[in-house]
C-alpha cells in the first residue's frame, strides 16, 4: 500500500509511519506542524509535506497517489478554556470533512480514523439496584472529596468495561469534535460505499510525546514534572481508572486496520485491556525515574470523568489486535524515552 497519514509527523502518526515502513508499505506524511501539538520535530525517514488538512489544494495531489488514508490530524487534549472551541472544530471537524470530500473526488475508499475513548464520556456504570445507568458526578460530592458517580437513587455506582455499542456522551469540546468526526466518516461510508475503521484510542503514551503543553496527556505531564525535579500532581484521589496503551501497539492497530478494509463504518476500542489508576501511573513513573513522590492534590476539573476502561474483545475479534507492551515495561521505557521539547509559535 501507499498511505497518506494526516498528522503524520505527530506523536502517533510518526509511529504509524514507522510501522507501515517496517511492514514494507509506503507512506507520505501531511502535517501542519502546530506548535501546541508537536513541540520540536523528531527526525523522520518518510516523505513529509507541510500543509493543512482543511486545504483541498494541499490534499488533492497527495490523494491522487495513495491507496488509503490514515487520518491522525487533530487538535487534542482537554483544552485550556471554551475559547478553544473554534480551533477544535476547525482542525478536527472541518479538517475531516475536507479529507472525506477530497477522498471521494480522488476515488480513495479506505479510511482509518483516529478517534478516542472520550466519546464515551463517563464510561459505563452499574447500579446494584437499577442495572446499567448514565453516570453523573455531583458537584457537592466533588467539593467534599467524594469522586465516584452516583445513581439517580443516590447509591454509588460500580464501573464496568465499556463496549463499542455503549451510548456515546462526550463531556468536553474535544470529545464533541471527535464524535463529530465519527459521524462525518460514518455518513461518508454510507454515501460512498467506502471503508472506515474508527479506532477509539485510550490513554496513549510512549516516545515522542510533546512535553510542557496544556494539551498534553497525563503521562506526559507527569513525566515533564519529574524531569524538572518536581513531584507529579495527581488530581482527585488518584484512583481514577484508565487504560494506558503504548504508542507502538496503537501504531500496529492502525496498520492492521489499513490492511483489513471492509464496507461501512466500524468503531473499535484500541486499549491494553489492563486498567490502572492515574495514581499508579504517577507512582510507577516516579519510581522508575527515582524522582519525588507524587502529590495527591484533590479537586476535579470541569469535564473530567472518573473511570473509562474499555473492553478489548472486539479489536481482537475483528482486527486480530492485542496489545503487546505491558504497563510496567512500557512505563519503565517511557520514564527515559525521547520527548518533544516545547516550541513557541511565531
JOTA-V878011 format. One record per backbone hydrogen bond with DSSP energy under -0.5 kcal/mol. NH is the residue of the N-H (numbers start at 0). CO is the residue of the C=O. If there is no record, write none. Layout:
nh = [NH:NH]
co = [CO:CO]
This chain:
nh = [2:3:4:4:5:5:6:7:7:9:13:14:15:16:17:18:19:20:21:22:22:23:24:25:27:28:29:30:36:37:38:39:46:48:50:50:54:55:57:58:59:60:61:62:63:64:65:66:67:68:69:70:70:71:71:75:83:84:86:87:88:89:90:91:92:92:93:94:95:96:97:98:99:100:101:102:103:104:105:106:106:107:108:110:110:111:112:113:114:114:116:118:119:120:123:124:125:126:130:132:135:141:142:143:144:145:146:149:150:153:156:157:158:159:161:162:165:168:175:176:177:178:179:180:181:182:183:184:185:186:187:188:189:190:191:192:194:195:196:197:197:198:198:199:199:200:200:201:202:203:204:207:208:210:215:220:221:222:223:224:225:226:227:228:229:233:233:234:235:235:237:241:243:244:244:246:248:249:250:251:252:253:254:255:256:257:258:259:263:265:267:269:270:275:277:278:280:281:282:283:284:285:286:287:288:289:289:290:294:296:296:297:297:303:307:310:315:316:317:318:319:319:320:325:329:330:331:332:333:334:335:336:339]
co = [25:67:2:27:3:69:29:4:29:6:9:10:11:12:13:14:15:16:17:18:19:20:19:0:2:46:4:48:33:33:34:340:26:28:30:48:51:53:54:54:55:56:57:58:59:61:62:1:1:109:3:68:111:5:69:73:80:81:83:83:84:85:86:87:87:88:88:89:91:92:93:94:95:96:97:98:99:100:101:102:103:102:106:108:194:68:196:70:112:198:200:115:116:117:159:132:157:130:126:124:149:137:138:139:141:140:144:135:154:150:148:125:156:123:308:160:162:118:171:172:173:174:175:176:177:178:179:180:181:182:183:184:185:186:187:188:108:263:110:195:265:112:196:197:267:114:198:269:242:201:244:337:205:339:212:216:217:218:219:220:221:222:223:225:224:231:294:232:297:298:234:275:241:202:242:204:245:245:246:247:248:249:250:251:252:253:254:256:193:195:197:199:268:241:239:237:276:277:278:279:280:281:282:283:284:285:286:285:231:233:294:233:235:300:240:161:311:312:313:314:314:315:314:323:325:326:327:328:329:330:332:333:208]
